[in-house]
């Protein structure tokens, strides 16, 4: 059975490769998946595709929506 999970991903992106300046942000996703583990990996892949310059991704599945 497929459920909808709320997932937050903290993302750290460096502005350029020559400096230590970085940007941090959190993105919220609603992911349809069969398990919490699948929701976690799907959110990671989605965040990585939307933020390709990211260097750190911290994924948290917070709750079951439906």
ABEGO torsion letter per residue (X at the ends): XBBBBBBBBBBBBBABAABABBBBBBBBBBBBBABAAAAAAAAAAAAAAABAABABBBBBBABBAX
